[in-house]
Amino acid sequence: MNKEIRKYGTIKRDGDGNSRLVVGKAISFNQPSENLGGFIEYIHPQAITKDLVNNSDVIAKFNHNDDRVLARWNKGQGSMILDLQEDGLYYMFEAPNTTDGNDLLELLKRGDISQSSFAFTLAADKDSEKWVRNADGQIERHIYKIGGLYDVSPVFTPAYSSTSCLTRNLSEKLEEIKENDTKLDLILEEIKLM
């Protein structure tokens, strides 16, 4: 299977700059991508299931660079949280105190990075995608089933403008947020309102 990369979202830095918490929306359901070389793509809500997320090993990479790892979700364990919501897939991690983590925070602060992306493969099912030409003559690709999810990344240039990534000035540490779903839900609701 060929791994595909799609870039989405908005990332910004809030607060006084002391927070290392990065929150993003990697996938937006039912939203058009930018033009992907002759077609527009839509990811449908059924394309990603909780089972897929829970059984995936997903790495947060700086601009999809394999050598610039920021966090990891390995079947529910690790330094990143993935949260599947009705409108898309969200991620959250504390930026590591590394060159890449510090670079990411600085670029978020400056506004140079403001969006998110993800890498995936289609499911082997024949109904995992559908190609159509809309009334305006534009070719559309509709994705109904993703077979593998591999990374979610803060990026410079997204394929979907409806994704996001931001830092938060929160006194709570990432571990506290993992233990308290209410706090996570409040943060995710705030992101949806952006």
Salt bridges, closest charged atoms under 4 A:
GLU4 OE1 - ARG6 NH2 2.62
GLU4 OE1 - ARG141 NH1 2.58
ASP14 OD2 - ARG168 NH1 3.97
GLU41 OE1 - ARG6 NE 2.60
GLU41 OE2 - ARG141 NH1 2.90
ASP57 OD2 - ARG72 NH2 2.41
ASP66 OD1 - LYS61 NZ 2.39
ASP87 OD2 - LYS25 NZ 3.11
ASP87 OD1 - LYS192 NZ 3.96
ASP100 OD1 - ARG68 NE 2.70
ASP103 OD2 - ARG68 NH2 3.40
ASP112 OD2 - ARG110 NE 2.66
ASP125 OD2 - LYS145 NZ 2.93
GLU129 OE1 - ARG141 NE 2.63
GLU140 OE1 - HIS142 NE2 2.82
ASP151 OD2 - LYS61 NZ 3.81
ASP151 OD1 - HIS64 ND1 2.72
GLU172 OE2 - LYS183 NZ 3.97
GLU175 OE2 - LYS178 NZ 3.33
GLU189 OE2 - LYS192 NZ 3.36
GLU190 OE2 - ARG168 NH1 2.21
